[in-house]
Amino acid sequence: MPNTPLNFSRCGFTLIESVTTLCILSLMVATALPRMSTSLAQEKAKSTATSLAHFISEAKSIAIIRNQKLWIKISLGDISQGIPWSLALASSVEQASQPAHQLLFYQGSDNIQLESGYLYDQIMLDGIKGKISNGHLLLNSAETRVPDLKVISSYDAARIRVCAVEEAIDGFPQC
């Protein structure tokens, strides 16, 4: 076998090709990351709204099973101070603030603010007729591009629904 020098000009990538590839990949990641964080925040808001609707529906079922009037007390909390909002179900509004008397409890998630459209921040559940107070809970996300969602209840129809405030999004119609 003859002694021939190795030809390294055809092996691997040049430095310019590697840098160009890294620049293109970093641009792709930089454009995809904000979209991904917005999508995650939107999914979190949708999940929270759905969970709230299920909480109220379950509370209504408990009132019907017990055949008595129950109350959900809404504590709005303060996100800026790290105090989460919550909902507590009890036989009376006074008992809702005492953990020993709570029948059901739901604590809010981070970066989602709750605004109450219920009188005195209370939801009345009639266990005899299955009726629920008129009002709504508005969910605001800390992300500016995430649409607001509402959980609405109506007394006459005894219905609970979730809708989007500005425009319809993934399974939630516009209010």
VENLINZI-V52092 format. One line per field, one symbol per residue. ss: DSSP state (H for helix, E for strand, C for the rest). burial: 1 if it has 24 or more other ideal C-beta (glycine too) atoms within 12 Angstrom, else 0. A space follows every 50 residues. Layout:
# VENLINZI-V52092
ss = ???
burial = ???
This chain:
# VENLINZI-V52092
ss = CCCCCCCHHHCCCCHHHHHHHHHHHHHHHHHHHHHHHHHHHHHHHHHHHH HHHHHHHHHHHHHHHHCCCEEEEEECCEHHHCECCEEEEECCHHHHCCHH HCCEEEECCCCEEEEECCHHHEEEECCCCCCECCEEEEEEECCCCCCCEE EEEECCCCEEEEEECCCCECCECEC
burial = 00000000000000000000000000000000000000001101111111 11101111110110000011111110000000001111111010010000 01111101101111111100111111100111101111111010011111 1110000101111110001001000
